[in-house]
Amino acid sequence: MKTVFSIALGVIAAIGGFVDIGDLVFNAQAGASVGTPALWATLVGVVGIMVFAEMSGRIVAVSKKPNFVLVKERYGRALSTFTLAAELGGLGFILNYFFDVSVSFFVLVALIAVAAAIYFLPFGGIERIFGYFGLALLVFVAASVKLEPDWP
Amino acid sequence: MIFSIPVLPLTYLPILLVGNDRNVMGEYVNGPLARVMGWAYFALICLLALAAPVLFMATNGGG
């Protein structure tokens, strides 16, 4: 029974991780600004993320380590530091959209948040918690019913 | 979102290389399909990573 539960949790976390907020926000934004002629790009993107997610998931399942650690081990610190810096920069930009203080301030906030998550949470915890956070995007399902948009 | 495109190849390539590496993956190494699709999409995102900043500038931030 415990196995069933952990598989169920894994499936939920995987859905939360796969369908992330960017898919919903930016697809909706792109749809609103350019309409259906760009719909094909969604298909290209979905196949792409399937290729990547399958590969990434298989690697984690085999190595039992977060991909980031594996990358650091095999390709050195420089590459992962660069990638991390870029991701923190991105997070800083996004947080600044919401609170509008300054980008560099939020890069620092993002750094602290990510460092705290890595320090305090075990790998499994990081995986699950961020997966469940992803489920917050179900709010879009509720919103799309409640706001009764003008479906084409 | 636009800012995440130029870094995408950097995140993607190491994963692809590990996936292709039999020493790490053993019997679960990328098969022919995962290999072909993996490299095809790597080429695509490299193209996008180069195009995104140019388009961003050319269109004044997409406006």
Backbone of each chain as ProteinMPNN parsed JSONL, in Angstrom:
{"seq_chain_A": "MKTVFSIALGVIAAIGGFVDIGDLVFNAQAGASVGTPALWATLVGVVGIMVFAEMSGRIVAVSKKPNFVLVKERYGRALSTFTLAAELGGLGFILNYFFDVSVSFFVLVALIAVAAAIYFLPFGGIERIFGYFGLALLVFVAASVKLEPDWP", "coords_chain_A": {"N_chain_A": [[0.829, -1.207, 0.0], [1.955, 1.175, 0.783], [3.784, 1.511, -1.253], [2.084, 1.957, -3.395], [1.013, 4.428, -2.669], [3.33, 6.012, -2.721], [3.982, 5.874, -5.387], [1.747, 7.092, -6.486], [2.036, 9.683, -5.432], [4.394, 10.344, -6.709], [3.531, 10.418, -9.365], [1.753, 12.568, -9.258], [3.533, 14.629, -8.533], [5.144, 14.58, -10.782], [3.378, 15.431, -12.754], [2.894, 18.018, -11.831], [5.475, 19.002, -12.141], [5.914, 18.766, -14.849], [3.921, 20.135, -16.316], [4.373, 23.242, -16.191], [4.168, 26.547, -14.731], [4.979, 28.386, -16.604], [4.207, 27.266, -19.019], [1.488, 27.697, -19.03], [1.075, 30.46, -18.515], [2.669, 31.749, -20.494], [1.95, 30.523, -22.89], [-0.694, 31.287, -23.007], [-0.371, 34.019, -23.157], [1.035, 34.289, -25.571], [-0.861, 33.245, -27.297], [-2.862, 35.141, -26.998], [-1.624, 37.375, -28.082], [-0.684, 36.721, -30.707], [-2.465, 34.903, -31.759], [-4.041, 31.978, -33.32], [-2.309, 31.251, -35.57], [0.279, 30.635, -34.672], [0.119, 28.269, -33.38], [1.265, 25.813, -34.003], [3.8, 25.966, -32.95], [3.507, 25.326, -30.295], [3.106, 22.585, -30.365], [5.594, 21.711, -31.347], [7.137, 22.533, -29.179], [6.039, 20.958, -27.106], [6.713, 18.337, -27.876], [9.45, 18.63, -27.716], [9.867, 19.108, -24.934], [9.016, 16.701, -24.007], [10.984, 14.96, -25.003], [13.174, 15.94, -23.582], [12.34, 15.748, -20.876], [11.87, 13.035, -20.543], [14.412, 11.979, -20.931], [15.851, 13.288, -18.933], [14.486, 12.404, -16.637], [15.008, 9.672, -16.779], [17.77, 9.661, -16.437], [18.009, 10.605, -13.785], [16.669, 8.547, -12.471], [18.391, 6.409, -12.92], [20.896, 7.306, -11.904], [20.294, 8.189, -9.387], [20.706, 10.699, -8.394], [20.432, 14.295, -8.183], [20.119, 15.979, -11.308], [21.676, 18.234, -11.537], [23.806, 17.94, -9.749], [25.069, 15.782, -10.919], [25.859, 16.868, -13.34], [27.683, 18.731, -12.433], [29.624, 17.06, -11.329], [30.566, 15.746, -13.62], [31.116, 17.646, -15.612], [32.361, 19.694, -14.479], [32.739, 22.569, -12.297], [32.582, 25.082, -13.467], [30.745, 25.195, -15.632], [28.319, 24.521, -14.372], [28.125, 26.564, -12.516], [27.836, 28.757, -14.143], [25.412, 28.192, -15.405], [23.751, 28.165, -13.173], [23.988, 30.814, -12.336], [22.758, 32.111, -14.448], [20.164, 31.131, -14.174], [19.446, 32.145, -11.689], [19.52, 34.835, -12.259], [17.353, 34.968, -14.013], [15.259, 34.267, -12.254], [15.384, 36.453, -10.555], [14.611, 38.549, -12.281], [11.961, 37.779, -12.731], [10.78, 37.844, -10.171], [11.047, 40.529, -9.715], [9.22, 41.598, -11.494], [6.9, 41.171, -10.125], [7.179, 42.549, -7.692], [8.692, 44.798, -8.062], [11.142, 46.12, -7.021], [14.165, 46.021, -7.235], [16.13, 44.541, -9.788], [18.608, 43.41, -9.082], [18.396, 43.166, -6.323], [16.454, 41.162, -6.104], [17.714, 39.063, -7.339], [19.5, 38.404, -5.41], [17.714, 37.639, -3.369], [16.603, 35.383, -4.629], [18.876, 33.794, -4.739], [19.346, 33.289, -2.025], [16.975, 31.943, -1.367], [17.137, 29.649, -3.022], [19.517, 28.532, -2.081], [18.775, 28.007, 0.569], [16.767, 26.118, 0.157], [18.258, 24.021, -0.949], [19.989, 23.486, 1.139], [18.381, 22.802, 3.355], [16.521, 20.91, 2.512], [16.187, 17.449, 1.724], [17.11, 15.617, -1.271], [14.869, 14.161, -2.24], [12.854, 15.567, -0.986], [13.056, 18.138, -2.119], [12.399, 17.515, -4.742], [9.732, 16.628, -4.431], [8.38, 18.737, -3.081], [8.607, 20.934, -4.85], [7.359, 19.831, -6.997], [4.733, 19.564, -5.996], [4.113, 22.236, -5.533], [3.92, 22.95, -8.132], [1.428, 21.993, -8.716], [-0.205, 24.008, -7.969], [-0.866, 25.336, -10.18], [-3.255, 24.371, -11.0], [-5.106, 26.186, -10.437], [-5.521, 27.593, -12.721], [-7.247, 26.021, -14.179], [-9.574, 26.226, -12.681], [-9.904, 28.998, -12.919], [-10.336, 29.258, -15.662], [-12.813, 28.196, -15.976], [-14.419, 29.642, -14.23], [-14.098, 32.356, -15.057], [-15.345, 32.428, -17.363], [-14.345, 32.641, -20.193], [-14.344, 33.943, -23.577], [-14.679, 31.484, -25.477], [-13.113, 30.363, -28.462]], "CA_chain_A": [[0.0, 0.0, 0.0], [2.862, 2.313, 0.839], [4.339, 1.661, -2.601], [1.042, 2.569, -4.23], [0.945, 5.844, -2.316], [4.495, 6.772, -3.182], [3.881, 5.993, -6.848], [0.729, 8.121, -6.745], [2.669, 10.979, -5.163], [5.361, 10.567, -7.791], [2.791, 10.802, -10.576], [1.263, 13.94, -9.044], [4.678, 15.541, -8.6], [5.61, 14.635, -12.163], [2.448, 16.291, -13.5], [3.199, 19.387, -11.406], [6.761, 19.409, -12.692], [5.899, 18.767, -16.323], [3.095, 21.26, -16.76], [4.707, 24.306, -15.246], [3.418, 27.798, -14.842], [5.377, 29.04, -17.846], [3.402, 26.733, -20.115], [0.151, 28.294, -19.001], [1.121, 31.913, -18.629], [3.24, 32.247, -21.744], [1.127, 30.081, -24.011], [-1.886, 32.135, -23.049], [0.063, 35.341, -23.613], [1.346, 34.188, -26.997], [-2.134, 33.064, -27.989], [-3.591, 36.404, -26.988], [-1.018, 38.407, -28.924], [-0.553, 36.378, -32.129], [-3.567, 34.063, -32.217], [-3.808, 30.564, -33.66], [-1.275, 30.899, -36.557], [1.511, 30.144, -34.044], [-0.238, 27.098, -32.584], [2.204, 24.724, -34.317], [4.977, 26.089, -32.091], [3.196, 24.613, -29.059], [3.336, 21.166, -30.635], [7.055, 21.542, -31.396], [7.611, 22.672, -27.807], [5.608, 19.812, -26.284], [7.562, 17.194, -28.231], [10.777, 18.941, -27.179], [9.928, 18.904, -23.487], [8.892, 15.253, -23.793], [12.316, 14.395, -25.23], [14.052, 16.352, -22.494], [11.872, 15.256, -19.578], [12.065, 11.582, -20.504], [15.851, 11.749, -20.779], [16.228, 13.793, -17.619], [13.92, 11.494, -15.645], [15.729, 8.389, -16.869], [19.096, 9.861, -15.837], [17.851, 10.678, -12.327], [16.285, 7.217, -11.999], [19.573, 5.536, -12.954], [22.018, 7.782, -11.085], [19.773, 8.502, -8.046], [21.246, 11.996, -7.977], [19.858, 15.379, -8.984], [20.875, 16.209, -12.539], [22.615, 19.326, -11.342], [24.984, 17.36, -9.111], [25.712, 14.934, -11.918], [26.506, 17.764, -14.304], [28.853, 19.309, -11.766], [30.633, 15.992, -11.221], [31.131, 15.322, -14.897], [31.558, 18.716, -16.501], [33.07, 20.722, -13.733], [32.035, 23.613, -11.608], [32.408, 26.297, -14.259], [29.511, 25.141, -16.408], [27.124, 24.585, -13.522], [28.046, 27.891, -11.909], [27.311, 29.659, -15.161], [23.989, 27.888, -15.564], [23.075, 28.607, -11.957], [23.944, 32.279, -12.357], [21.74, 32.5, -15.413], [18.845, 30.815, -13.625], [19.179, 33.113, -10.613], [19.207, 36.092, -12.94], [15.983, 34.832, -14.503], [14.359, 34.338, -11.098], [15.412, 37.837, -10.097], [13.782, 39.309, -13.205], [10.549, 37.433, -12.574], [10.318, 38.379, -8.888], [10.975, 41.978, -9.826], [7.96, 41.906, -12.154], [5.822, 41.154, -9.143], [7.32, 43.458, -6.553], [9.26, 46.027, -8.572], [12.11, 46.824, -6.176], [15.238, 46.127, -8.216], [16.468, 43.196, -10.241], [19.727, 42.828, -8.349], [17.896, 42.789, -5.007], [15.742, 39.891, -6.17], [18.689, 38.008, -7.646], [20.005, 38.028, -4.092], [16.634, 36.892, -2.71], [16.527, 34.077, -5.287], [20.054, 33.03, -4.325], [19.127, 32.827, -0.651], [15.889, 30.955, -1.376], [17.629, 28.408, -3.623], [20.505, 27.973, -1.156], [18.044, 27.459, 1.715], [16.084, 24.896, -0.282], [19.258, 22.964, -1.122], [20.597, 23.174, 2.429], [17.454, 22.23, 4.329], [15.689, 19.823, 2.013], [16.853, 16.356, 1.04], [16.79, 15.585, -2.699], [13.485, 13.724, -2.412], [11.994, 16.657, -0.536], [13.083, 19.178, -3.151], [11.646, 16.983, -5.872], [8.292, 16.561, -4.155], [7.794, 20.031, -2.74], [8.453, 21.765, -6.038], [6.323, 19.187, -7.798], [3.41, 19.917, -5.461], [3.908, 23.657, -5.841], [3.477, 22.986, -9.528], [-0.011, 21.724, -8.775], [-0.914, 25.267, -7.767], [-1.332, 25.818, -11.467], [-4.641, 23.945, -11.209], [-5.907, 27.404, -10.319], [-5.864, 28.004, -14.081], [-8.436, 25.271, -14.593], [-10.692, 26.879, -12.008], [-10.085, 30.331, -13.486], [-10.849, 29.207, -17.028], [-14.243, 27.91, -15.882], [-15.052, 30.716, -13.478], [-14.053, 33.653, -15.735], [-16.146, 32.252, -18.579], [-13.776, 33.373, -21.337], [-15.021, 33.819, -24.856], [-13.984, 30.409, -26.19], [-13.277, 30.539, -29.911]], "C_chain_A": [[0.869, 1.265, 0.0], [3.477, 2.599, -0.541], [3.349, 2.365, -3.505], [0.977, 4.068, -3.969], [2.14, 6.61, -2.868], [4.513, 6.887, -4.7], [2.871, 7.085, -7.211], [1.299, 9.52, -6.53], [3.65, 11.34, -6.268], [4.675, 11.041, -9.057], [2.298, 12.244, -10.449], [2.404, 14.948, -9.178], [5.17, 15.688, -10.032], [4.696, 15.517, -13.011], [2.732, 17.756, -13.16], [4.492, 19.9, -12.014], [6.728, 19.573, -14.198], [5.117, 19.956, -16.862], [3.409, 22.427, -15.847], [4.014, 25.608, -15.614], [3.74, 28.537, -16.146], [4.541, 28.576, -19.029], [2.076, 27.475, -20.198], [0.194, 29.795, -19.238], [1.566, 32.334, -20.03], [2.531, 31.728, -22.98], [-0.091, 30.964, -24.158], [-1.53, 33.517, -23.606], [0.335, 35.34, -25.118], [0.067, 34.051, -27.803], [-2.891, 34.38, -28.094], [-2.972, 37.411, -27.952], [-0.909, 38.013, -30.393], [-1.641, 35.449, -32.646], [-3.145, 32.668, -32.648], [-2.724, 30.288, -34.711], [0.008, 30.331, -35.943], [1.277, 28.881, -33.227], [0.733, 25.93, -32.79], [3.413, 24.747, -33.389], [4.763, 25.356, -30.763], [3.493, 23.128, -29.216], [4.839, 20.861, -30.654], [7.624, 21.57, -29.976], [7.259, 21.471, -26.945], [6.463, 18.583, -26.59], [8.959, 17.397, -27.643], [10.873, 18.667, -25.694], [9.742, 17.423, -23.161], [10.252, 14.575, -23.946], [13.208, 14.671, -24.022], [13.645, 15.724, -21.16], [12.092, 13.746, -19.448], [13.531, 11.277, -20.218], [16.301, 12.122, -19.367], [15.735, 12.863, -16.509], [14.654, 10.166, -15.61], [17.101, 8.521, -16.208], [18.999, 9.883, -14.312], [17.518, 9.297, -11.76], [17.49, 6.284, -11.941], [20.613, 5.987, -11.93], [21.599, 8.043, -9.639], [20.355, 9.801, -7.493], [20.523, 13.076, -8.767], [20.742, 15.629, -10.202], [21.974, 17.245, -12.358], [23.919, 18.828, -10.734], [25.787, 16.543, -10.115], [26.492, 15.772, -12.929], [27.779, 18.346, -13.696], [29.986, 18.283, -11.687], [31.346, 15.742, -12.54], [31.72, 16.465, -15.719], [32.129, 19.899, -15.748], [32.174, 21.821, -13.211], [31.685, 24.785, -12.525], [31.057, 26.313, -14.962], [28.3, 25.272, -15.506], [26.996, 25.936, -12.837], [27.425, 28.883, -12.879], [25.806, 29.469, -15.342], [23.208, 28.406, -14.376], [22.916, 30.126, -11.948], [22.851, 32.764, -13.294], [20.339, 32.264, -14.863], [18.47, 31.802, -12.521], [18.805, 34.467, -11.199], [17.763, 36.096, -13.421], [14.978, 34.963, -13.377], [14.25, 35.771, -10.596], [14.52, 38.724, -10.949], [12.305, 39.079, -12.927], [10.009, 38.011, -11.275], [10.157, 39.889, -8.957], [9.725, 42.441, -10.577], [6.846, 42.048, -11.14], [5.949, 42.291, -8.139], [8.023, 44.768, -6.891], [10.14, 46.781, -7.559], [13.357, 47.089, -7.009], [15.671, 44.714, -8.559], [17.571, 42.596, -9.383], [19.328, 42.419, -6.929], [17.245, 41.41, -5.066], [16.632, 38.747, -6.63], [19.255, 37.48, -6.337], [18.967, 37.192, -3.323], [16.547, 35.477, -3.289], [17.688, 33.194, -4.847], [19.851, 32.449, -2.925], [18.058, 31.729, -0.617], [16.379, 29.604, -1.912], [18.625, 27.728, -2.677], [19.81, 27.332, 0.044], [17.361, 26.15, 1.349], [17.076, 23.741, -0.383], [19.805, 22.514, 0.226], [19.648, 22.387, 3.327], [16.688, 21.016, 3.823], [16.545, 18.704, 1.437], [16.388, 16.338, -0.415], [15.326, 15.22, -2.932], [12.51, 14.825, -2.049], [11.916, 17.758, -1.562], [12.206, 18.768, -4.321], [10.15, 17.102, -5.621], [7.702, 17.936, -3.928], [7.589, 20.889, -3.987], [7.452, 21.163, -7.011], [4.938, 19.585, -7.33], [3.1, 21.391, -5.67], [3.379, 23.802, -7.261], [1.989, 22.765, -9.653], [-0.839, 22.988, -8.539], [-1.455, 25.796, -9.079], [-2.733, 25.297, -11.796], [-5.6, 25.125, -11.055], [-6.335, 27.899, -11.712], [-7.106, 27.28, -14.592], [-9.669, 25.936, -13.987], [-10.982, 28.229, -12.652], [-10.725, 30.258, -14.865], [-12.329, 28.817, -17.048], [-14.974, 29.142, -15.324], [-15.17, 32.026, -14.271], [-14.805, 33.646, -17.077], [-15.579, 33.027, -19.766], [-14.569, 33.096, -22.603], [-14.298, 32.766, -25.686], [-14.17, 30.578, -27.69], [-14.196, 29.446, -30.507]], "O_chain_A": [[0.575, 2.258, -0.665], [3.663, 3.75, -0.936], [3.711, 3.249, -4.28], [0.898, 4.875, -4.895], [1.996, 7.706, -3.41], [5.001, 7.878, -5.245], [3.102, 7.89, -8.113], [1.079, 10.425, -7.335], [3.725, 12.489, -6.704], [5.159, 11.943, -9.741], [2.402, 13.037, -11.385], [2.269, 15.977, -9.84], [5.565, 16.775, -10.453], [5.164, 16.259, -13.875], [2.803, 18.616, -14.039], [4.605, 21.076, -12.36], [7.428, 20.417, -14.756], [5.581, 20.682, -17.741], [2.758, 22.583, -14.814], [3.372, 25.735, -16.657], [2.888, 29.221, -16.714], [4.205, 29.357, -19.919], [1.607, 27.832, -21.278], [-0.553, 30.332, -20.055], [0.925, 33.166, -20.672], [2.505, 32.402, -24.009], [-0.479, 31.344, -25.263], [-2.266, 34.1, -24.403], [-0.07, 36.25, -25.841], [-0.078, 34.662, -28.862], [-3.481, 34.698, -29.127], [-3.682, 38.205, -28.569], [-1.027, 38.879, -31.26], [-1.735, 35.227, -33.854], [-2.027, 32.232, -32.373], [-2.236, 29.158, -34.754], [0.749, 29.62, -36.62], [2.149, 28.468, -32.463], [0.991, 25.157, -31.868], [3.985, 23.705, -33.072], [5.709, 24.83, -30.178], [4.055, 22.494, -28.323], [5.294, 19.885, -30.058], [8.47, 20.753, -29.614], [8.076, 21.013, -26.146], [6.887, 17.872, -25.678], [9.573, 16.458, -27.137], [11.842, 18.064, -25.233], [10.253, 16.943, -22.149], [10.631, 13.73, -23.135], [13.894, 13.786, -23.51], [14.488, 15.231, -20.41], [12.453, 13.248, -18.382], [13.855, 10.434, -19.381], [17.026, 11.378, -18.705], [16.466, 12.568, -15.563], [14.892, 9.604, -14.541], [17.548, 7.613, -15.507], [19.807, 9.258, -13.626], [18.018, 8.918, -10.702], [17.604, 5.466, -11.029], [21.149, 5.171, -11.18], [22.452, 8.112, -8.754], [20.48, 9.974, -6.28], [20.052, 12.83, -9.877], [21.964, 15.505, -10.129], [23.052, 17.146, -12.944], [25.004, 19.237, -11.148], [27.016, 16.606, -10.155], [27.612, 15.44, -13.316], [28.814, 18.44, -14.357], [31.148, 18.598, -11.945], [32.562, 15.55, -12.581], [32.703, 16.279, -16.437], [32.352, 20.969, -16.315], [31.025, 21.979, -13.624], [30.63, 25.403, -12.382], [30.32, 27.298, -14.904], [27.368, 26.018, -15.804], [25.884, 26.408, -12.601], [26.611, 29.727, -12.504], [25.039, 30.429, -15.42], [22.145, 29.007, -14.529], [21.86, 30.655, -11.602], [22.114, 33.7, -12.983], [19.439, 33.082, -15.054], [17.323, 32.239, -12.429], [17.906, 35.151, -10.711], [17.042, 37.081, -13.264], [13.976, 35.666, -13.503], [13.165, 36.242, -10.255], [13.766, 39.547, -10.429], [11.503, 40.013, -12.887], [8.927, 38.597, -11.253], [9.255, 40.459, -8.343], [9.223, 43.538, -10.335], [5.972, 42.907, -11.258], [4.957, 42.922, -7.774], [7.967, 45.728, -6.123], [9.896, 47.955, -7.282], [13.596, 48.216, -7.442], [15.591, 43.806, -7.732], [17.501, 41.43, -8.996], [19.853, 41.444, -6.391], [17.46, 40.583, -4.181], [16.342, 37.585, -6.346], [19.464, 36.278, -6.17], [19.3, 36.177, -2.711], [16.432, 34.5, -2.549], [17.515, 31.998, -4.611], [20.141, 31.28, -2.673], [18.213, 30.719, 0.069], [16.083, 28.554, -1.341], [18.588, 26.512, -2.493], [20.198, 26.251, 0.487], [17.371, 25.194, 2.124], [16.783, 22.622, 0.04], [20.056, 21.329, 0.443], [20.053, 21.425, 3.979], [16.253, 20.182, 4.617], [17.522, 18.97, 0.738], [15.388, 16.97, -0.756], [14.628, 15.869, -3.71], [11.48, 15.005, -2.7], [10.831, 18.265, -1.851], [11.392, 19.543, -4.822], [9.398, 17.599, -6.459], [6.665, 18.278, -4.494], [6.534, 21.496, -4.164], [6.782, 21.879, -7.755], [4.068, 19.906, -8.139], [1.959, 21.756, -5.951], [2.526, 24.639, -7.554], [1.351, 23.276, -10.574], [-2.025, 23.033, -8.866], [-2.385, 26.602, -9.099], [-3.336, 25.739, -12.774], [-6.751, 25.068, -11.487], [-7.375, 28.541, -11.859], [-7.909, 27.844, -15.336], [-10.665, 26.177, -14.668], [-12.137, 28.575, -12.903], [-11.561, 31.094, -15.206], [-13.023, 29.078, -18.03], [-15.98, 29.602, -15.863], [-16.182, 32.722, -14.189], [-14.895, 34.642, -17.795], [-16.218, 33.942, -20.287], [-15.351, 32.149, -22.682], [-13.424, 33.087, -26.491], [-15.268, 30.902, -28.144], [-14.445, 29.438, -31.712]]}, "seq_chain_B": "MIFSIPVLPLTYLPILLVGNDRNVMGEYVNGPLARVMGWAYFALICLLALAAPVLFMATNGGG", "coords_chain_B": {"N_chain_B": [[10.607, 35.056, -19.823], [11.781, 35.146, -22.303], [14.363, 35.617, -21.518], [15.141, 33.183, -20.589], [15.649, 31.605, -22.743], [18.262, 31.948, -24.066], [19.934, 30.614, -22.202], [19.153, 28.048, -22.282], [20.421, 26.013, -23.994], [22.681, 25.516, -22.444], [21.77, 24.242, -20.18], [20.606, 22.08, -21.264], [22.456, 20.633, -22.861], [24.43, 19.259, -21.131], [22.746, 17.345, -19.907], [21.933, 15.89, -22.107], [24.394, 14.847, -22.931], [25.1, 13.24, -20.732], [22.973, 11.448, -20.804], [23.568, 10.15, -23.17], [25.769, 8.765, -22.466], [27.2, 5.75, -21.966], [28.668, 4.777, -19.849], [27.633, 5.961, -17.566], [24.898, 5.496, -17.746], [24.498, 2.834, -18.343], [22.522, 0.048, -19.172], [20.385, 1.65, -19.651], [20.985, 3.651, -21.372], [20.608, 6.331, -23.797], [18.519, 5.44, -26.475], [18.386, 4.879, -30.102], [16.273, 6.57, -31.001], [15.927, 8.5, -28.91], [18.421, 9.632, -29.041], [18.604, 10.757, -31.655], [16.391, 12.517, -31.617], [17.122, 14.009, -29.413], [19.501, 15.345, -30.229], [18.497, 16.717, -32.428], [16.665, 18.466, -31.264], [18.437, 19.838, -29.697], [19.876, 21.245, -31.602], [17.805, 22.862, -32.54], [17.146, 24.428, -30.243], [19.524, 25.772, -29.908], [19.552, 27.371, -32.15], [17.309, 28.918, -31.582], [18.205, 30.131, -29.264], [20.107, 31.837, -30.271], [18.573, 33.376, -31.951], [16.63, 34.578, -30.339], [17.548, 36.893, -28.688], [18.194, 38.649, -30.765], [15.782, 38.985, -32.163], [14.349, 40.061, -30.086], [15.577, 42.531, -29.678], [15.206, 43.635, -32.226], [12.469, 43.908, -32.413], [11.892, 45.66, -30.464], [11.517, 44.562, -27.831], [9.41, 42.823, -28.316], [7.142, 44.231, -28.642]], "CA_chain_B": [[10.678, 33.825, -20.633], [12.768, 35.43, -23.333], [15.702, 35.514, -20.931], [15.489, 31.794, -20.312], [16.002, 30.915, -23.988], [19.699, 31.859, -24.326], [20.634, 29.685, -21.308], [18.603, 26.711, -22.456], [21.394, 25.024, -24.456], [23.634, 25.191, -21.375], [21.131, 23.29, -19.277], [20.18, 20.919, -22.039], [23.576, 19.84, -23.38], [24.973, 18.285, -20.174], [21.781, 16.253, -19.729], [22.004, 15.074, -23.32], [25.671, 14.111, -22.927], [25.013, 12.179, -19.719], [22.031, 10.457, -21.332], [24.227, 9.385, -24.237], [26.988, 8.146, -21.927], [26.915, 4.388, -21.514], [29.332, 4.554, -18.556], [26.738, 6.394, -16.483], [23.524, 5.028, -17.902], [24.427, 1.382, -18.503], [21.553, -0.44, -20.17], [19.345, 2.648, -19.899], [21.546, 4.707, -22.209], [19.695, 6.776, -24.85], [18.398, 4.625, -27.674], [18.514, 5.658, -31.348], [15.261, 7.629, -31.09], [16.251, 9.561, -27.951], [19.647, 10.263, -29.522], [18.297, 11.596, -32.823], [15.515, 13.608, -31.182], [17.901, 14.836, -28.5], [20.387, 16.242, -30.975], [17.675, 17.588, -33.281], [16.14, 19.547, -30.428], [19.558, 20.679, -29.272], [20.126, 22.164, -32.724], [16.714, 23.829, -32.572], [17.222, 25.42, -29.157], [20.689, 26.632, -30.168], [19.076, 28.348, -33.128], [16.41, 29.829, -30.864], [19.002, 30.907, -28.305], [20.753, 32.911, -31.032], [17.559, 34.233, -32.579], [15.779, 35.294, -29.369], [17.975, 38.266, -28.366], [18.149, 39.461, -31.982], [14.375, 39.333, -32.388], [13.944, 40.901, -28.966], [16.074, 43.879, -29.984], [14.639, 44.12, -33.482], [11.059, 44.247, -32.257], [11.759, 46.507, -29.276], [10.957, 43.798, -26.733], [8.216, 42.079, -28.679], [5.996, 45.125, -28.824]], "C_chain_B": [[11.753, 33.972, -21.697], [14.184, 35.235, -22.777], [16.108, 34.071, -20.666], [15.962, 31.073, -21.57], [17.524, 30.836, -24.204], [20.452, 30.89, -23.408], [20.203, 28.23, -21.512], [19.623, 25.68, -22.961], [22.359, 24.587, -23.359], [23.063, 24.182, -20.381], [20.913, 21.963, -19.993], [21.362, 20.015, -22.426], [24.145, 18.838, -22.371], [24.051, 17.087, -19.965], [21.859, 15.297, -20.918], [23.276, 14.218, -23.328], [25.655, 12.969, -21.913], [24.1, 11.063, -20.219], [22.639, 9.578, -22.398], [25.4, 8.545, -23.728], [26.694, 6.768, -21.326], [27.553, 4.101, -20.15], [28.437, 4.937, -17.374], [25.433, 5.622, -16.545], [23.398, 3.515, -18.03], [23.398, 0.987, -19.544], [20.46, 0.587, -20.483], [19.857, 3.842, -20.697], [20.535, 5.088, -23.301], [19.695, 5.815, -26.029], [18.506, 5.496, -28.914], [17.521, 6.82, -31.425], [15.597, 8.815, -30.177], [17.482, 10.335, -28.411], [19.351, 11.249, -30.659], [17.451, 12.798, -32.402], [16.273, 14.575, -30.278], [18.777, 15.828, -29.233], [19.604, 17.196, -31.857], [17.152, 18.773, -32.461], [17.254, 20.425, -29.887], [19.883, 21.707, -30.357], [19.069, 23.264, -32.75], [16.85, 24.883, -31.47], [18.459, 26.304, -29.287], [20.299, 27.757, -31.123], [18.204, 29.397, -32.437], [17.189, 30.73, -29.907], [19.702, 32.071, -29.0], [19.72, 33.907, -31.553], [16.846, 35.117, -31.565], [16.263, 36.718, -29.053], [17.887, 39.195, -29.571], [16.722, 39.935, -32.244], [13.875, 40.3, -31.321], [14.334, 42.353, -29.204], [15.333, 44.447, -31.189], [13.193, 44.565, -33.32], [10.813, 45.139, -31.049], [11.064, 45.776, -28.135], [9.629, 43.139, -27.046], [6.992, 42.959, -28.905], [5.752, 45.368, -30.297]], "O_chain_B": [[12.527, 33.051, -21.957], [15.079, 34.756, -23.473], [17.295, 33.774, -20.534], [16.611, 30.032, -21.473], [18.034, 29.755, -24.499], [21.508, 30.389, -23.792], [20.817, 27.307, -20.977], [19.691, 24.579, -22.415], [22.803, 23.439, -23.334], [23.795, 23.37, -19.815], [21.02, 20.886, -19.407], [21.275, 18.791, -22.33], [24.328, 17.671, -22.718], [24.514, 15.951, -19.859], [21.853, 14.076, -20.762], [23.248, 13.039, -23.678], [26.134, 11.871, -22.194], [24.413, 9.881, -20.075], [22.284, 8.406, -22.528], [25.953, 7.724, -24.459], [26.02, 6.654, -20.302], [27.044, 3.282, -19.385], [28.484, 4.308, -16.317], [24.925, 5.153, -15.526], [22.311, 2.967, -17.847], [23.392, 1.513, -20.657], [19.706, 0.431, -21.443], [19.243, 4.909, -20.7], [19.702, 4.267, -23.688], [20.754, 5.424, -26.52], [18.695, 6.707, -28.81], [17.874, 7.918, -31.856], [15.561, 9.971, -30.599], [17.579, 11.544, -28.198], [19.781, 12.403, -30.635], [17.739, 13.937, -32.769], [16.098, 15.791, -30.36], [18.796, 17.014, -28.902], [19.992, 18.353, -32.022], [17.19, 19.92, -32.904], [17.052, 21.615, -29.644], [20.131, 22.878, -30.07], [19.379, 24.437, -32.953], [16.693, 26.078, -31.721], [18.456, 27.449, -28.835], [20.659, 28.919, -30.934], [18.342, 30.597, -32.675], [16.888, 31.914, -29.754], [19.875, 33.144, -28.421], [19.959, 35.114, -31.591], [16.495, 36.258, -31.865], [15.475, 37.659, -29.139], [17.553, 40.372, -29.436], [16.479, 41.112, -32.509], [13.1, 41.217, -31.592], [13.552, 43.275, -28.972], [14.888, 45.595, -31.173], [12.739, 45.485, -34.001], [9.668, 45.354, -30.652], [10.127, 46.305, -27.538], [8.813, 42.919, -26.151], [5.935, 42.477, -29.313], [4.828, 46.097, -30.657]]}, "name": "protein", "num_of_chains": 2, "seq": "MKTVFSIALGVIAAIGGFVDIGDLVFNAQAGASVGTPALWATLVGVVGIMVFAEMSGRIVAVSKKPNFVLVKERYGRALSTFTLAAELGGLGFILNYFFDVSVSFFVLVALIAVAAAIYFLPFGGIERIFGYFGLALLVFVAASVKLEPDWPMIFSIPVLPLTYLPILLVGNDRNVMGEYVNGPLARVMGWAYFALICLLALAAPVLFMATNGGG"}
